[in-house]
């Protein structure tokens, strides 16, 4: 699910067990089916939590034997490894990192110098010990990041707002922190300390914040996010702060932020209408000026530039700019009325733009070409081609079937000619069998680019390895392959297969199929010590099913499907599975399952699937629509009740993805992919494990509870449920919880498929 914030269901309106909720609907709404499990929507109710604990105990008795304990310990060793890369972000002269391990389960916020970071054992300056803070304050704090105040010229970065969640959910308390004093700025001395709520915070200046929040009685949208942004001075309360910006209640949320780049200081506000539509404003002469683009065109600013990425084809002054393209204009010229756009990237059938990052003088484009990484460097100072684009060159850093991303180290530093790091960039490279590598490079203009060479930008790129992650399994023993399945409508759907070398194509390999297929999220190659240890390296002894063949030892096969609804081929790939076309995502996933079976990789007896959040909805549909293809389903933090999803946690904000079930015409198609309503008697369902977290304030635990309760009441065998009592939407707030969560899911699938 996209990173959105949520609240629990309105408990005052929750009927008791077994009551029909249809009478509470307004006239004209689609009928709401009888729901015998609405009582489970009281997230923290005593009776409801007693049911949760009973199910947890039952599941733990099933799963947590001696081999489970060994598996969990192996996963925890990966997560707690002190040899993994400590990723850093630069602020001023320091490199900041947040680190968790066995001794520091809640984590350390710390910093070091570049010279020290490059050594095998950096000397870390500990700024905040979150475990010590939690113990001192009696609150299970979860660190969610820091936002620094830009200092005056020549001064060091000193003040930051720390986001701390009390339970791992999306709601944060923002507290001002002094990194030189290594402590919070006392609210009694006018230090900022904002109550726990969903929203965002931005520094306007040393004594002023821009705050969008639902705390202190500030209004919420129907999606439970902030409706207003306020200007908060030191010593003031949110309730008394003057309103700066406001959006309608039926829009998703309001946001305000200040760009403090010297010479380009600007204040922005965004009216998020829904997940994919927004209106952008810039503050001019104490009033908001709308940036005139269609609401489905994403806008971002950098110094003198304004970039545009349309979600759908954008026709501007007779020119059609395809969805997923990237365009540029000079900021002030565009606001003044000029529509002279420069085309920076145009997608094709194989290549999509995933993200971009500015260094001081160059633009880095992170692309996918048939789900393998490609990086281009663009130079705004050098036009190229008849269309007036910017000269571009490929960055030689992307091996096939890998994910590599480039982003700036510190775009606001001086350039290399002045001894600064402003054109330095990070490269993070990973693959299914390639441990993550961190590299750092520098971009410089070549004073004498090759004459007449097409596509040559005159940019010299140098990069070198800084850190490498250790190997957590025998990754050299496995092959990574990409295959394409054909979906029901003829669409070719790519998928990655990670399997032991010399894989026997006899249909008997325990195979885990993973997918997501929503919100334009791309599933790309990534190294996972957890998957390696918990799935690929586990062994079972199985025959090939043919008479006369002796059983032999084999490991697991791991598969990632790149189905529609995701972003692997840009916005069009995502839109192909929106709303009434949602079934195409599920057809794609089923097509991958059938392809694995037809190729002899596995069989329905040996095939399981796993997904979380929107991926939980995906595998919930595999359970109910394609039960014949799978032996087991692991369904995490899921959406499942699509009739009431808009009334639960942050569900209302996802109407743009799924549709509005209160509208009768839309419920007609939504009900076809609502697993909670697709369960039938006399169907042989796969073994099912449904898992969630009480403190998940994004999707919430309610839908998982209700699905498990209904399946159990129907007498469906081998249905298991587990709910972590903390951990937020991730289901875990520290490595110990994460190891337990992953071990339960992996162990369940292995028991079902390899037995």
C-alpha positions in Angstrom: 0.0 0.0 0.0 1.2 3.5 -0.7 2.7 5.3 2.3 -0.5 6.8 3.7 -1.7 7.4 7.2 -4.8 6.0 8.8 -7.1 5.8 11.8 -9.1 2.9 13.3 -12.7 2.4 12.5 -15.3 4.7 14.2 -16.0 2.4 17.1 -19.2 4.3 18.1 -20.9 3.0 14.9 -19.8 -0.6 15.2 -22.9 -2.9 15.6 -22.7 -6.0 17.8 -22.0 -9.5 16.5 -24.2 -10.8 13.8 -26.2 -7.6 13.1 -27.1 -6.5 9.6 -25.4 -3.3 8.8 -27.4 -2.5 5.7 -29.9 -0.4 7.6 -27.2 2.2 8.4 -26.5 3.0 4.8 -27.8 6.2 3.2 -30.4 6.1 0.4 -29.0 5.2 -2.9 -26.0 3.2 -1.5 -25.3 -0.3 -2.7 -26.8 -2.9 -0.3 -24.4 -4.1 2.3 -24.4 -7.8 2.9 -25.1 -9.2 6.3 -21.8 -9.4 8.2 -21.7 -11.7 11.1 -18.2 -10.5 12.0 -18.7 -6.7 12.3 -18.1 -7.1 16.0 -14.4 -7.8 15.3 -14.1 -4.2 14.0 -13.6 -3.0 17.6 -9.9 -3.2 17.3 -9.0 -2.9 21.0 -12.1 -4.4 22.5 -11.6 -6.9 25.3 -13.7 -9.6 23.7 -12.1 -9.1 20.3 -8.5 -9.2 21.6 -9.4 -12.4 23.5 -10.4 -13.9 20.2 -7.1 -12.8 18.7 -5.1 -14.3 21.5 -7.0 -17.6 21.2 -6.2 -17.7 17.4 -2.6 -16.7 18.0 -2.1 -19.5 20.5 -3.6 -22.0 18.1 -1.3 -20.9 15.3 1.8 -20.8 17.4 1.1 -24.3 18.5 1.0 -25.4 14.9 4.1 -23.6 13.7 6.5 -23.0 16.5 8.3 -26.3 16.9 12.1 -26.9 17.0 12.6 -26.4 13.3 10.7 -23.1 13.5 12.9 -21.9 16.3 16.0 -22.6 14.2 14.5 -20.9 11.2 13.5 -17.7 13.2 17.0 -17.6 14.7 18.6 -17.8 11.2 16.4 -14.9 9.9 17.1 -12.8 13.0 20.8 -13.4 12.4 20.4 -11.8 8.9 18.4 -8.9 10.3 20.8 -8.2 13.2 24.0 -8.7 11.2 26.5 -6.0 12.0 28.1 -6.6 8.6 25.2 -5.3 6.6 25.5 -1.9 5.0 24.7 1.1 7.2 23.1 3.4 4.6 23.7 7.1 5.3 22.3 10.4 4.3 24.5 13.5 4.2 23.6 16.8 6.0 26.4 19.3 6.1 29.7 17.6 7.0 28.0 14.6 8.6 26.6 11.3 7.4 23.6 10.2 9.4 22.3 6.6 9.9 19.6 4.8 11.8 20.7 1.3 13.0 19.0 -1.7 14.6 20.7 -4.8 15.9 20.4 -7.4 18.7 21.8 -5.0 21.3 19.7 -2.1 20.0 16.3 -3.5 18.9 14.6 -0.1 18.7 17.7 1.5 17.2 20.3 4.1 17.3 20.3 7.4 15.5 23.9 8.3 14.8 26.4 10.0 12.5 30.0 9.8 11.4 32.4 11.6 9.0 33.0 10.5 5.5 36.6 9.4 6.3 35.4 7.3 9.1 32.5 5.8 7.2 34.9 4.5 4.5 36.7 2.4 7.1 35.7 -1.1 8.1 34.8 0.1 11.6 33.4 3.6 11.5 33.4 5.7 14.7 29.8 6.6 15.3 28.6 9.6 17.2 25.4 8.4 19.0 22.7 11.1 18.9 19.7 9.2 20.2 19.3 5.7 21.8 15.7 4.9 21.1 15.7 1.9 23.4 16.9 4.1 26.3 14.3 6.7 25.4 11.5 4.1 25.4 12.6 2.8 28.8 12.9 6.3 30.3 9.6 7.5 29.0 7.6 4.2 29.3 6.6 4.4 25.7 7.4 1.9 22.9 8.8 4.5 20.5 9.5 3.6 16.9 11.8 6.0 15.0 10.4 7.3 11.7 13.0 9.8 10.6 14.4 13.3 11.0 13.8 16.6 9.2 16.6 19.1 9.5 16.3 22.9 9.6 18.6 24.4 7.0 21.1 26.5 9.0 22.3 30.0 8.2 25.2 30.1 5.7 28.4 28.8 7.2 26.6 27.3 10.2 26.3 23.5 10.9 23.1 21.6 10.8 21.9 21.5 14.3 18.1 21.4 14.8 15.8 18.6 13.5 12.3 17.4 14.0 12.2 13.7 14.9 9.2 11.6 13.9 8.4 9.1 16.7 5.5 6.6 16.5 4.2 5.3 19.8 3.3 1.9 18.4 4.9 1.6 14.9 1.8 2.9 13.2 1.7 5.9 10.8 0.7 8.5 13.4 3.8 10.3 14.6 4.8 12.7 17.4 7.2 15.3 16.2 9.8 16.5 18.7 12.6 19.1 18.2 16.1 17.7 18.7 19.5 19.5 19.0 22.2 17.2 17.5 25.0 19.2 19.1 23.4 19.0 22.6 22.2 15.4 21.9 18.8 16.0 23.4 15.3 17.2 22.8 14.7 21.0 23.0 12.6 21.4 26.1 9.0 22.4 25.3 9.1 24.6 28.4 11.8 26.6 26.5 9.5 26.8 23.4 10.9 23.6 21.9 8.5 22.1 19.3 6.6 19.1 20.5 3.6 18.1 18.3 1.0 15.7 19.5 0.8 12.2 17.9 -1.2 12.4 14.7 -1.1 11.8 11.0 0.3 14.5 8.8 3.5 16.2 7.7 5.8 18.9 9.1 8.2 21.3 7.3 10.5 24.0 8.6 9.6 27.5 7.4 12.4 29.1 9.4 14.1 28.6 12.8 11.0 29.6 14.7 8.2 28.5 12.4 6.8 25.2 11.1 4.3 24.4 8.4 2.1 21.6 9.9 -0.6 19.5 8.4 -2.1 17.5 11.3 -5.3 16.0 12.8 -4.2 16.8 16.4 -5.7 19.3 18.8 -9.1 19.2 17.1 -7.9 20.1 13.6 -10.3 18.7 11.0 -9.9 15.4 9.2 -10.8 14.3 5.7 -13.1 11.4 5.1 -9.8 9.4 4.6 -8.8 10.3 8.2 -5.9 12.6 7.1 -5.3 16.3 7.7 -7.7 18.7 6.0 -5.7 21.8 7.0 -2.2 23.1 7.2 -1.3 25.7 9.7 1.7 28.1 10.4 3.0 27.2 13.9 5.2 29.6 15.8 7.3 28.6 18.7 5.3 28.6 21.9 1.9 28.4 20.1 -0.5 25.5 20.1 -1.8 23.9 16.9 -5.3 24.8 17.8 -4.4 28.5 18.0 -2.2 28.5 14.9 -3.5 30.4 11.9 -4.8 28.3 9.0 -2.6 28.4 6.0 -4.3 25.9 3.6 -7.4 23.8 3.5 -8.9 21.1 1.3 -12.5 19.8 1.0 -13.5 17.0 3.4 -14.1 14.5 0.6 -10.5 15.0 -0.7 -7.8 12.8 0.6 -5.5 15.2 2.4 -3.7 18.5 2.6 0.1 19.0 2.7 2.3 22.1 2.9 6.1 22.3 2.6 8.8 24.9 2.2 11.8 24.7 -0.2 14.6 26.5 1.5 17.2 26.1 -1.3 19.1 29.4 -1.3 18.0 31.7 -4.1 15.0 29.5 -4.8 13.0 29.7 -1.5 9.4 28.8 -2.2 6.4 27.5 -0.2 4.2 24.9 -1.7 0.8 23.3 -0.8 -0.8 20.3 -2.3 -4.5 19.3 -2.4 -4.4 15.6 -2.7 -7.8 14.9 -4.3 -7.3 11.2 -4.3 -4.4 8.8 -4.6 -3.6 9.9 -8.2 -5.0 13.4 -8.6 -3.7 16.5 -6.9 -3.7 20.3 -7.3 -0.4 22.0 -6.6 0.0 25.6 -5.4 2.9 28.0 -4.8 2.6 30.9 -2.4 2.9 34.3 -4.2 2.3 37.6 -2.5 0.6 35.9 0.4 -1.9 34.1 -1.8 -1.9 30.6 -3.4 -1.2 30.5 -7.1 -2.2 27.2 -8.7 0.4 25.5 -10.9 -1.8 25.0 -14.0 -1.5 21.4 -15.0 -4.1 18.5 -15.2 -4.6 17.0 -11.7 -3.1 13.7 -12.9 0.3 15.3 -13.9 2.9 14.9 -11.1 4.9 18.1 -10.6 8.3 18.6 -8.9 10.6 21.6 -8.6 14.4 21.9 -8.5 16.0 25.3 -8.5 15.0 27.0 -11.8 13.3 23.8 -13.1 9.8 22.4 -13.0 9.4 18.8 -14.0 6.2 17.1 -15.1 5.3 13.4 -15.3 1.7 12.8 -16.7 -0.2 9.7 -15.4 -2.3 9.8 -18.6 -1.6 11.2 -22.0 -1.4 15.0 -21.7 -2.5 17.0 -24.7 -0.9 20.5 -24.5 -1.3 23.1 -27.3 -1.8 20.3 -29.8 1.0 18.1 -28.7 0.3 14.8 -27.0 2.8 13.9 -24.2 2.4 10.1 -23.4 1.7 8.9 -19.9 4.9 8.1 -18.1 7.0 10.7 -20.0 9.1 13.3 -18.2 9.0 17.0 -19.3 10.8 20.1 -18.1 10.1 23.9 -18.1 11.7 26.8 -16.5 9.8 27.4 -13.2 9.2 31.2 -13.6 8.5 31.0 -17.3 5.8 28.3 -16.8 4.1 30.3 -14.1 4.1 33.3 -16.3 2.2 31.4 -19.0 4.9 29.9 -21.2 4.2 26.3 -22.3 7.5 25.7 -23.9 8.3 22.2 -22.6 11.4 20.1 -23.1 10.9 16.3 -23.5 13.4 14.5 -21.2 12.1 11.0 -21.5 9.5 9.2 -23.6 8.5 5.6 -22.6 8.3 2.7 -25.1 6.9 -0.8 -24.9 9.8 -2.0 -22.9 11.1 1.0 -20.9 9.6 3.0 -18.1 10.7 5.8 -15.8 10.7 4.8 -12.2 12.3 7.8 -10.4 14.6 10.7 -10.9 17.1 12.6 -8.7 18.9 15.9 -9.2 22.5 16.5 -8.4 23.5 20.1 -8.4 23.9 20.3 -12.1 22.6 17.0 -13.6 19.5 14.9 -13.6 19.7 11.1 -13.0 16.9 9.0 -14.5 16.2 5.6 -13.0 14.6 3.4 -15.6 13.4 -0.2 -16.0 13.8 -2.0 -19.3 11.8 -5.2 -19.1 12.2 -4.9 -15.3 16.0 -4.6 -15.5 17.7 -1.3 -14.4 19.0 1.4 -16.8 20.3 4.8 -15.6 20.6 7.9 -17.8 22.4 11.1 -16.9 21.0 14.3 -18.4 22.8 17.6 -18.7 20.4 20.6 -18.8 23.2 22.9 -20.1 23.6 20.9 -23.3 20.5 20.6 -25.6 20.5 17.6 -27.8 18.4 16.6 -30.9 15.9 18.3 -33.0 13.3 18.2 -30.2 15.5 20.2 -27.9 15.9 17.6 -25.2 18.9 17.5 -22.8 22.0 15.6 -23.8 22.0 12.2 -22.2 24.4 9.3 -21.6 23.9 5.8 -20.1 25.6 5.1 -16.8 27.6 1.9 -17.1 26.5 0.3 -13.8 23.5 -1.9 -14.5 24.0 -5.7 -15.1 21.1 -7.6 -16.6 18.3 -8.8 -14.2 19.4 -6.4 -11.5 18.0 -3.4 -9.8 20.3 -0.4 -9.6 19.2 3.1 -8.4 21.2 6.4 -8.5 20.4 9.4 -6.4 22.2 12.6 -5.2 24.5 12.6 -2.2 23.8 16.3 -1.5 22.5 18.4 -4.4 22.8 21.6 -2.3 26.5 21.4 -1.8 29.0 23.2 -4.0 30.0 21.6 -7.3 33.3 19.6 -7.8 35.0 22.6 -9.4 34.6 24.4 -6.1 35.6 21.4 -4.0 32.1 20.4 -3.1 30.0 17.2 -3.4 27.0 18.7 -5.1 27.4 16.4 -8.2 28.2 13.3 -6.2 25.7 10.4 -6.4 25.0 7.2 -4.7 24.5 3.9 -6.6 22.7 1.0 -4.9 22.9 -2.2 -6.8 21.2 -5.5 -5.9 20.0 -8.7 -7.5 18.3 -11.9 -6.3 21.7 -13.6 -5.9 23.8 -10.5 -5.7 24.2 -8.9 -2.2 23.6 -5.2 -2.1 26.5 -3.0 -3.0 26.8 0.7 -2.2 28.9 2.8 -4.6 29.6 6.5 -4.8 30.4 8.5 -7.9 30.9 12.0 -9.3 29.6 13.6 -12.4 31.6 16.2 -14.3 31.3 17.8 -17.7 33.9 16.7 -20.2 35.6 19.8 -21.6 36.0 18.2 -25.0 33.1 15.8 -25.7 33.5 13.5 -28.7 32.6 15.4 -31.8 29.5 14.3 -33.7 28.9 11.2 -31.5 25.2 10.6 -31.1 23.9 10.5 -27.6 27.2 11.7 -26.1 26.5 14.3 -23.3 30.1 15.1 -22.5 29.5 13.9 -18.9 32.3 12.0 -17.2 31.1 9.6 -14.6 33.3 7.9 -12.1 32.1 5.6 -9.4 33.6 3.1 -7.0 32.4 0.6 -4.4 32.1 2.0 -0.8 30.4 -0.9 1.0 29.2 -4.4 0.2 26.7 -6.5 2.0 27.7 -10.0 3.1 26.3 -13.1 1.6 23.8 -14.9 3.8 23.3 -18.0 1.7 25.1 -19.9 -1.0 23.9 -17.5 -3.7 26.3 -19.0 -6.3 24.3 -22.2 -6.3 21.2 -20.5 -7.8 20.2 -19.3 -11.3 18.1 -16.2 -11.9 15.9 -16.4 -15.0 13.2 -14.1 -16.5 10.2 -15.7 -18.2 7.0 -14.3 -19.7 3.6 -15.8 -19.1 0.6 -15.0 -21.4 -2.5 -13.6 -19.6 -6.1 -14.2 -20.7 -6.1 -11.2 -23.0 -2.8 -12.0 -24.6 -0.7 -9.6 -22.5 2.9 -10.9 -21.9 3.6 -10.8 -18.2 7.2 -11.0 -17.0 8.3 -12.9 -13.9 11.6 -13.7 -12.2 12.5 -17.3 -11.2 15.2 -18.0 -8.6 16.0 -21.7 -8.5 18.8 -24.2 -7.8 21.1 -24.9 -10.7 20.1 -28.1 -12.5 16.5 -27.7 -11.4 14.5 -30.8 -12.1 11.4 -29.9 -14.2 9.3 -32.6 -12.8 6.6 -30.5 -11.2 7.7 -31.4 -7.7 9.6 -28.3 -6.5 8.1 -26.4 -3.6 7.6 -23.0 -5.2 6.7 -19.7 -3.6 5.0 -17.1 -5.9 5.1 -13.5 -4.7 3.3 -10.5 -6.2 1.7 -7.1 -5.5 0.1 -5.5 -8.6 -1.2 -2.2 -7.3 -0.5 1.5 -6.7 2.1 1.6 -9.5 4.6 -0.2 -7.2 7.2 -2.2 -9.1 8.6 -5.5 -7.9 12.3 -5.5 -8.9 15.2 -7.9 -8.3 16.5 -7.6 -4.7 18.8 -9.7 -2.6 17.1 -11.2 0.5 19.1 -13.2 3.0 15.7 -14.1 4.6 14.4 -15.7 1.4 17.7 -17.4 0.8 17.8 -19.0 4.2 14.1 -19.5 4.8 13.2 -20.8 1.4 15.9 -21.4 -1.2 18.2 -23.3 1.1 15.6 -25.4 2.9 15.6 -29.0 1.8 13.0 -31.7 1.4 13.1 -35.2 0.0 10.5 -35.7 -2.7 10.2 -38.1 -5.7 9.3 -36.8 -9.2 6.0 -38.7 -9.0 7.0 -41.3 -11.6 7.2 -44.9 -10.8 10.7 -46.3 -10.4 12.2 -42.9 -9.6 14.0 -42.6 -6.3 13.2 -39.6 -4.1 15.9 -36.9 -4.0 16.7 -33.8 -2.0 15.6 -30.5 -3.4 15.2 -26.9 -2.2 12.7 -24.2 -2.8 12.0 -22.1 -5.9 11.2 -18.4 -5.4 9.2 -16.5 -8.1 8.3 -12.8 -8.3 5.5 -11.8 -10.7 5.4 -8.4 -12.4 1.7 -8.2 -13.0 -0.4 -5.3 -14.1 -1.4 -2.8 -11.5 2.2 -2.4 -10.7 4.6 0.2 -12.2 7.1 -2.0 -14.0 6.0 -0.6 -17.4 4.9 2.8 -16.1 1.4 4.4 -15.5 -0.3 2.5 -18.4 0.7 -0.9 -16.8 -0.8 0.4 -13.5 -4.0 1.8 -15.1 -4.7 -1.4 -17.0 -5.8 -3.0 -13.7 -7.7 -0.2 -12.0 -11.2 -0.4 -10.7 -13.4 -2.4 -13.1 -10.2 -3.9 -14.7 -8.9 -5.2 -11.4 -9.4 -8.8 -12.6 -6.6 -8.4 -15.1 -4.0 -8.3 -12.2 -5.4 -11.5 -10.9 -5.5 -13.1 -14.4 -1.9 -12.1 -14.8 -0.9 -13.8 -11.5 -2.8 -16.9 -12.3 -1.2 -17.0 -15.8 2.2 -17.0 -14.1 1.1 -19.8 -11.8 -0.1 -21.8 -14.9 3.2 -21.1 -16.7 5.2 -22.4 -13.8 3.1 -25.6 -13.8 3.2 -26.1 -17.6 7.0 -25.6 -17.6 7.3 -28.4 -15.0 8.8 -26.1 -12.4 6.0 -27.0 -9.9 2.5 -28.3 -9.6 -0.7 -27.2 -7.7 0.4 -29.6 -4.9 3.7 -27.8 -4.6 2.7 -24.2 -5.4 2.0 -21.5 -2.8 1.6 -17.7 -3.0 2.3 -14.9 -0.6 1.4 -11.2 -0.6 0.9 -8.3 1.8 -1.3 -5.3 1.9 -2.7 -4.9 -1.6 -0.7 -8.1 -2.2 -2.9 -9.6 0.5 -5.9 -8.7 -1.6 -4.2 -10.3 -4.6 -3.6 -13.7 -2.9 -7.0 -13.5 -1.3 -8.3 -13.5 -4.8 -6.1 -16.5 -5.6 -7.6 -18.3 -2.7 -11.2 -17.6 -3.7 -11.0 -17.3 -7.5 -8.2 -19.8 -8.4 -8.1 -22.3 -5.5 -7.2 -25.1 -7.9 -3.8 -23.6 -8.7 -2.4 -23.4 -5.2 -1.8 -25.7 -2.2 -1.2 -22.8 0.3 -1.8 -19.1 0.6 0.0 -16.7 3.0 -2.0 -13.5 3.2 -0.5 -10.6 5.2 -2.0 -7.2 6.5 -4.6 -7.6 3.8 -7.6 -5.9 2.3 -10.3 -8.6 2.0 -13.7 -7.0 2.8 -14.1 -4.7 -0.2 -17.7 -3.8 0.8 -16.6 -2.0 4.0 -12.9 -1.2 3.2 -13.7 2.5 2.7 -15.0 2.6 6.3 -12.0 0.9 7.9 -8.7 2.6 8.7 -7.5 4.6 5.6 -9.6 2.7 3.1 -11.4 5.8 1.8 -8.2 7.1 0.3 -7.9 4.1 -2.0 -11.2 4.6 -3.9 -9.2 5.8 -6.9 -7.5 2.4 -7.0 -10.5 0.1 -6.4 -13.7 2.1 -6.8 -16.4 3.1 -4.3 -18.5 0.2 -3.0 -21.2 2.5 -1.8 -22.0 3.3 -5.4 -24.2 0.5 -6.7 -22.7 0.4 -10.2 -19.2 0.2 -8.7 -20.1 -2.4 -6.1 -21.2 -4.6 -9.0 -17.6 -5.0 -10.2 -15.9 -4.6 -6.8 -17.8 -7.6 -5.4 -16.2 -9.7 -8.0 -12.8 -9.2 -6.3 -13.9 -9.0 -2.7 -12.6 -12.3 -1.2 -14.6 -12.0 2.0 -17.8 -12.2 -0.2 -16.5 -14.9 -2.6 -16.1 -17.7 -0.1 -18.4 -20.6 -0.9 -19.4 -23.9 0.6 -18.2 -27.2 -0.8 -15.0 -25.7 -2.3 -11.6 -27.2 -1.6 -9.6 -24.2 -0.6 -5.8 -24.0 -0.2 -4.3 -24.1 3.3 -4.5 -20.5 4.5 -2.5 -18.4 6.8 -3.8 -14.8 7.5 -1.6 -12.5 9.5 -1.8 -8.9 10.6 -1.0 -6.4 13.3 -3.2 -4.7 15.9 -1.5 -1.4 15.6 -1.6 -1.3 11.8 -3.4 2.1 11.3 -3.1 2.0 7.5 -5.1 -1.2 6.4 -5.9 -2.2 9.9 -6.3 -5.7 11.4 -10.1 -5.9 10.9 -10.3 -7.4 7.5 -7.9 -10.1 8.3 -9.8 -11.0 11.4 -13.1 -11.2 9.7 -11.9 -13.3 6.8 -10.3 -15.8 9.2 -13.4 -15.9 11.4 -15.7 -16.5 8.4 -13.5 -19.3 7.0 -13.3 -21.0 10.4 -17.0 -20.7 10.9 -17.6 -22.4 7.5 -15.5 -25.3 8.7 -12.8 -24.8 6.0 -9.8 -26.9 7.2 -6.3 -25.6 7.7 -7.1 -22.0 8.2 -4.7 -20.1 10.6 -4.6 -16.6 11.9 -2.0 -14.6 13.7 -2.1 -10.9 14.8 1.0 -9.2 16.2 0.0 -6.8 19.0 2.4 -4.1 17.7 4.4 -3.3 14.6 2.1 -1.1 12.4 1.4 -1.8 8.8 4.8 -3.6 8.4 3.7 -6.0 11.1 6.9 -5.5 13.0 8.6 -2.6 14.7 12.0 -4.2 15.5 14.1 -7.0 14.1 12.9 -9.6 16.6 9.3 -9.0 15.5 10.2 -9.0 11.9 12.0 -12.3 12.2 9.1 -13.9 13.9 6.7 -12.5 11.3 8.7 -13.7 8.3 9.5 -17.1 10.0 5.8 -17.8 10.5 4.9 -17.1 6.9 7.8 -19.0 5.4 7.4 -22.0 7.8 3.7 -22.2 7.1 4.3 -22.3 3.3 7.2 -24.9 3.6 5.1 -27.2 5.8 2.2 -27.1 3.3 4.3 -27.5 0.1 7.3 -29.6 1.1 5.6 -32.2 3.3 
